[in-house]
């Protein structure tokens, strides 16, 4: 590199790094990126539930175009730091968290919001902090006593960044429902205050993947379920399978959809099913959901839709073969 080139390198720090190239962090500045931004916050709250520090998550689409996400637990991470520091490694260990590649990044949401207010209830007091386009307006300040725990992040997407700042409530409900089906501990409530009257929907599925396959057309009374942990692949397998419905095969890794059938957990499912049934083709009426949660998921490609962990394939295959061979309902 020449001295001229070195002298003209522009080093951007947060929040300018995010605001200059938002697509690097949320994919786009259109509707897809807007929903990705909302997911960063709500999935961070969901991680608190999955970690046992909270019991429910409330999402509100406010009448003034904002989004408010709350959980009732004690935030693990320092909230002020989380809102102003980008992760140093996006592909670090996930710790079987909800997101497929790393913990959620509220700092990205903060940088792309015209206004963000965060409030914590803990240690007997309420603390509030406020930002504008990622810049601190009000540092964490005690605003009064509190007899409960909980964290709320309210933000307004920046119209200077996004082509539209109106979130699609239906798309958000679909996403929350998918997460709740994949993680039976999750209990979401979504309220849309932009409508008259307000619309509220609860997304909670204690039956887990049985509910998932049922929604896809499977028979809940004749559904095989598998829950297994395997240290060799560094994670867990959840499976629901019905011979009926024709809903097809659906794969998820750390609660993120894997579209490519070459993902190792889906290849393992096919291997195990073929070994159990004695034929390689999937049954015509099959409805199945295969979900793995891994300590260190390895994804292929920019879209991260294919799981490549090699150890996953034989582990899933063995679990599926053992389960299907011992299960005869509807087998023929």
C-alpha positions as CSV (number, residue, x, y, z in Angstrom):
1,X,0.0,0.0,0.0
2,X,1.4,3.4,-1.0
3,X,1.7,6.3,1.4
4,X,-0.9,8.1,-0.6
5,X,-3.4,5.2,-0.2
6,X,-2.7,4.9,3.5
7,X,-3.2,8.6,4.0
8,X,-6.6,8.5,2.4
9,X,-8.0,5.6,4.3
10,X,-11.1,6.7,6.3
11,X,-11.5,4.9,9.6
12,X,-15.1,5.1,10.8
13,X,-16.0,4.5,14.4
14,X,-19.4,3.7,15.9
15,X,-22.0,5.1,15.2
16,X,-20.7,6.5,11.8
17,X,-19.5,3.0,10.8
18,X,-23.0,1.7,11.0
19,X,-24.8,4.7,9.6
20,X,-22.4,5.0,6.6
21,X,-22.9,1.3,5.6
22,X,-26.1,0.0,7.3
23,X,-26.4,-2.8,4.8
24,X,-23.4,-4.5,6.3
25,X,-25.2,-4.9,9.6
26,X,-28.9,-5.3,8.7
27,X,-28.8,-6.4,5.1
28,X,-30.7,-3.5,3.5
29,X,-32.3,-0.2,4.2
30,X,-35.7,-1.4,2.9
31,X,-38.4,-3.4,4.6
32,X,-36.2,-6.4,5.1
33,X,-33.6,-4.4,6.9
34,X,-36.2,-2.6,9.0
35,X,-37.5,-5.9,10.3
36,X,-34.0,-7.2,10.9
37,X,-33.4,-4.2,13.1
38,X,-36.5,-5.0,15.1
39,X,-35.4,-8.6,15.4
40,X,-32.1,-7.6,16.9
41,X,-33.9,-6.1,19.9
42,X,-36.7,-8.7,20.4
43,X,-34.3,-11.7,20.0
44,X,-32.0,-10.1,22.5
45,X,-34.9,-10.0,24.9
46,X,-35.9,-13.6,24.0
47,X,-32.3,-14.7,24.9
48,X,-32.9,-13.4,28.4
49,X,-35.9,-15.8,28.6
50,X,-34.1,-18.7,27.2
51,X,-31.3,-18.1,29.7
52,X,-33.7,-18.2,32.6
53,X,-33.4,-14.6,33.6
54,X,-36.8,-13.5,32.3
55,X,-40.2,-15.2,31.7
56,X,-41.9,-13.2,28.9
57,X,-41.3,-10.6,26.2
58,X,-43.7,-7.8,25.2
59,X,-43.5,-6.1,21.8
60,X,-45.5,-2.9,21.1
61,X,-45.7,-1.1,17.8
62,X,-46.5,2.4,19.1
63,X,-48.9,4.8,17.5
64,X,-46.1,7.3,16.7
65,X,-44.2,4.7,14.6
66,X,-41.8,3.4,17.3
67,X,-41.1,0.0,18.6
68,X,-41.0,-0.9,22.3
69,X,-39.6,-4.2,23.5
70,X,-39.7,-5.3,27.1
71,X,-38.8,-8.3,29.2
72,X,-39.4,-8.9,32.9
73,X,-36.0,-10.0,34.0
74,X,-32.6,-8.6,35.0
75,X,-30.4,-7.8,32.0
76,X,-27.2,-9.8,32.0
77,X,-25.1,-7.4,30.0
78,X,-24.3,-3.8,30.9
79,X,-27.0,-2.0,28.9
80,X,-25.1,1.2,28.3
81,X,-22.2,-0.7,26.9
82,X,-24.4,-2.9,24.8
83,X,-26.0,0.1,23.2
84,X,-22.8,1.8,22.3
85,X,-20.2,-0.9,21.5
86,X,-20.2,-3.2,18.5
87,X,-19.1,-6.8,19.0
88,X,-15.5,-7.3,18.1
89,X,-16.3,-10.7,16.4
90,X,-19.6,-11.4,14.7
91,X,-18.9,-15.1,14.5
92,X,-18.0,-15.8,18.1
93,X,-19.5,-18.7,20.1
94,X,-23.2,-18.4,20.3
95,X,-23.6,-20.2,23.6
96,X,-26.7,-21.8,22.1
97,X,-28.3,-18.4,22.0
98,X,-31.3,-17.6,19.9
99,X,-29.4,-15.9,17.1
100,X,-27.5,-18.1,14.7
101,X,-24.2,-16.1,14.5
102,X,-23.8,-14.0,17.6
103,X,-25.6,-12.3,20.4
104,X,-27.9,-9.5,19.3
105,X,-26.4,-6.1,18.7
106,X,-28.5,-3.3,20.2
107,X,-25.7,-0.8,19.3
108,X,-26.6,-1.3,15.6
109,X,-30.3,-0.5,16.4
110,X,-29.2,2.5,18.4
111,X,-27.1,3.9,15.6
112,X,-29.9,3.5,13.1
113,X,-32.6,5.1,15.3
114,X,-33.5,8.7,15.3
115,X,-34.2,8.2,19.0
116,X,-33.8,5.4,21.5
117,X,-34.7,5.3,25.2
118,X,-33.7,2.4,27.4
119,X,-35.1,1.8,30.9
120,X,-34.1,-0.7,33.5
121,X,-35.8,-1.8,36.7
122,X,-33.4,-3.4,39.1
123,X,-31.9,-3.1,42.6
124,X,-34.9,-1.2,43.8
125,X,-34.6,1.7,41.3
126,X,-35.4,2.7,37.7
127,X,-32.6,3.9,35.5
128,X,-33.2,5.6,32.2
129,X,-30.8,6.6,29.3
130,X,-31.5,8.3,26.0
131,X,-29.8,8.5,22.6
132,X,-30.3,10.3,19.3
133,X,-28.8,8.5,16.2
134,X,-26.4,6.7,18.5
135,X,-25.2,9.8,20.4
136,X,-25.8,10.0,24.1
137,X,-28.3,12.6,25.2
138,X,-29.0,11.4,28.8
139,X,-26.6,9.1,30.6
140,X,-28.0,6.3,32.8
141,X,-29.9,8.2,35.5
142,X,-32.0,7.0,38.4
143,X,-35.5,8.4,37.9
144,X,-37.2,6.8,40.9
145,X,-37.8,3.7,43.0
146,X,-39.0,0.4,41.6
147,X,-40.4,-2.8,43.1
148,X,-39.9,-5.0,40.1
149,X,-37.3,-6.1,37.5
150,X,-37.4,-5.6,33.8
151,X,-35.8,-3.9,30.8
152,X,-37.4,-1.8,28.1
153,X,-35.9,-0.6,24.9
154,X,-38.0,1.8,22.8
155,X,-36.7,3.1,19.5
156,X,-37.8,4.9,16.3
157,X,-36.1,3.8,13.1
158,X,-34.4,6.8,11.4
159,X,-36.2,8.0,8.2
160,X,-32.8,9.2,7.0
161,X,-31.7,5.6,6.8
162,X,-34.8,3.6,5.8
163,X,-37.1,4.0,2.8
164,X,-40.0,3.1,5.1
165,X,-40.2,3.1,8.9
166,X,-43.6,1.3,9.1
167,X,-43.1,-2.2,10.4
168,X,-45.4,-5.0,9.0
169,X,-47.2,-6.4,12.1
170,X,-48.2,-9.5,10.2
171,X,-44.6,-10.3,9.3
172,X,-43.5,-9.6,12.9
173,X,-46.2,-12.0,14.2
174,X,-45.0,-14.7,11.8
175,X,-41.4,-14.3,13.1
176,X,-42.4,-14.4,16.7
177,X,-44.6,-17.4,16.2
178,X,-41.8,-19.2,14.5
179,X,-39.5,-18.5,17.4
180,X,-42.1,-19.6,19.9
181,X,-42.7,-22.8,18.0
182,X,-39.0,-23.6,18.0
183,X,-38.5,-22.6,21.7
184,X,-41.3,-23.7,23.9
185,X,-40.1,-21.5,26.8
186,X,-40.7,-18.3,24.8
187,X,-43.9,-16.3,25.6
188,X,-44.4,-13.2,23.4
189,X,-47.1,-10.7,23.3
190,X,-47.4,-8.3,20.3
191,X,-49.6,-5.2,20.5
192,X,-50.2,-2.9,17.5
193,X,-51.3,0.5,18.8
194,X,-51.5,1.9,15.3
195,X,-54.9,0.3,14.8
196,X,-58.2,1.2,16.3
197,X,-59.0,-0.8,18.4
198,X,-55.5,-1.9,19.3
199,X,-54.7,-5.5,18.2
200,X,-52.9,-7.8,20.6
201,X,-51.7,-11.4,19.9
202,X,-50.0,-13.8,22.2
203,X,-47.4,-16.2,20.7
204,X,-46.7,-19.1,23.1
205,X,-46.4,-22.8,22.2
206,X,-45.6,-25.1,25.1
207,X,-46.1,-28.1,22.8
208,X,-43.2,-26.9,20.7
209,X,-42.5,-28.7,17.5
210,X,-45.7,-30.8,17.6
211,X,-47.6,-27.5,17.2
212,X,-45.2,-26.6,14.4
213,X,-45.8,-29.8,12.4
214,X,-49.6,-29.5,13.1
215,X,-49.6,-26.0,11.5
216,X,-47.9,-27.5,8.5
217,X,-50.6,-30.1,8.1
218,X,-49.3,-33.0,10.2
219,X,-51.4,-35.2,12.5
220,X,-50.6,-34.2,16.2
221,X,-51.9,-37.6,17.4
222,X,-49.4,-39.5,15.2
223,X,-46.3,-37.4,15.4
224,X,-42.9,-38.6,16.4
225,X,-40.8,-36.2,18.6
226,X,-37.1,-36.5,19.4
227,X,-35.2,-34.4,21.9
228,X,-31.5,-35.4,22.2
229,X,-28.2,-33.8,23.4
230,X,-25.0,-35.0,21.8
231,X,-21.6,-33.8,22.9
232,X,-20.0,-35.0,19.7
233,X,-21.8,-32.3,17.7
234,X,-21.8,-29.8,20.6
235,X,-25.5,-29.2,20.9
236,X,-29.0,-30.5,20.9
237,X,-31.5,-31.9,18.4
238,X,-35.3,-31.3,18.4
239,X,-37.3,-33.2,15.9
240,X,-41.0,-33.6,15.0
241,X,-42.1,-35.9,12.2
242,X,-45.5,-36.9,10.8
243,X,-46.1,-39.1,7.8
244,X,-49.2,-36.9,6.9
245,X,-49.8,-33.4,5.8
246,X,-47.3,-33.2,3.0
247,X,-45.7,-30.1,4.7
248,X,-42.2,-31.2,3.6
249,X,-38.9,-31.0,5.5
250,X,-37.9,-27.8,7.4
251,X,-34.6,-27.1,9.0
252,X,-33.4,-24.7,11.6
253,X,-30.1,-24.0,13.3
254,X,-30.0,-22.0,16.5
255,X,-33.6,-20.9,15.6
256,X,-32.7,-19.6,12.2
257,X,-34.2,-21.1,9.1
258,X,-31.8,-23.1,6.9
259,X,-33.2,-23.1,3.4
260,X,-30.5,-25.2,1.7
261,X,-31.2,-28.9,1.8
262,X,-27.4,-29.5,1.9
263,X,-27.3,-28.4,5.5
264,X,-25.7,-31.1,7.6
265,X,-28.6,-31.5,10.0
266,X,-31.0,-32.0,7.0
267,X,-28.6,-34.4,5.3
268,X,-28.4,-36.3,8.6
269,X,-32.2,-36.5,8.8
270,X,-32.3,-37.9,5.3
271,X,-29.6,-40.4,6.1
272,X,-31.3,-41.6,9.3
273,X,-34.7,-41.9,7.7
274,X,-33.3,-43.8,4.7
275,X,-31.6,-46.2,7.0
276,X,-34.7,-46.8,9.0
277,X,-37.1,-47.1,6.1
278,X,-34.8,-48.8,3.6
279,X,-35.3,-46.3,0.9
280,X,-33.7,-42.9,0.1
281,X,-36.7,-40.9,-1.1
282,X,-38.8,-39.0,1.4
283,X,-42.3,-40.3,1.9
284,X,-44.8,-38.2,-0.1
285,X,-46.9,-37.1,2.9
286,X,-44.0,-36.3,5.2
287,X,-44.1,-33.3,7.4
288,X,-41.0,-32.7,9.5
289,X,-39.1,-30.0,11.4
290,X,-35.5,-30.5,12.3
291,X,-34.0,-28.0,14.8
292,X,-30.5,-28.1,16.1
293,X,-29.0,-25.7,18.7
294,X,-25.2,-25.7,18.6
295,X,-22.5,-24.1,20.7
296,X,-20.4,-23.2,17.6
297,X,-22.6,-23.2,14.5
298,X,-20.7,-23.0,11.2
299,X,-22.6,-21.4,8.3
300,X,-21.8,-21.2,4.6
301,X,-22.3,-18.1,2.5
302,X,-23.3,-14.6,3.1
303,X,-27.0,-15.5,3.7
304,X,-26.0,-18.1,6.3
305,X,-28.7,-20.4,5.2
306,X,-26.6,-23.6,5.1
307,X,-25.2,-25.3,8.2
308,X,-21.8,-26.9,7.6
309,X,-20.9,-28.5,10.9
310,X,-19.6,-31.9,9.9
311,X,-20.2,-33.7,13.1
312,X,-23.9,-32.8,13.0
313,X,-24.7,-35.1,10.1
314,X,-23.8,-38.5,11.7
315,X,-25.2,-37.5,15.0
316,X,-28.6,-36.5,13.6
317,X,-28.6,-39.6,11.4
318,X,-28.1,-41.9,14.3
319,X,-30.7,-40.3,16.4
320,X,-33.3,-40.3,13.6
321,X,-32.6,-43.9,12.7
322,X,-33.0,-45.1,16.3
323,X,-36.2,-43.1,16.8
324,X,-37.9,-44.1,13.6
325,X,-37.0,-47.8,13.8
326,X,-38.7,-47.9,17.2
327,X,-41.8,-46.1,16.0
328,X,-44.4,-47.9,14.0
329,X,-47.4,-45.5,13.9
330,X,-48.2,-44.8,10.2
331,X,-44.9,-46.2,9.1
332,X,-46.4,-48.1,6.2
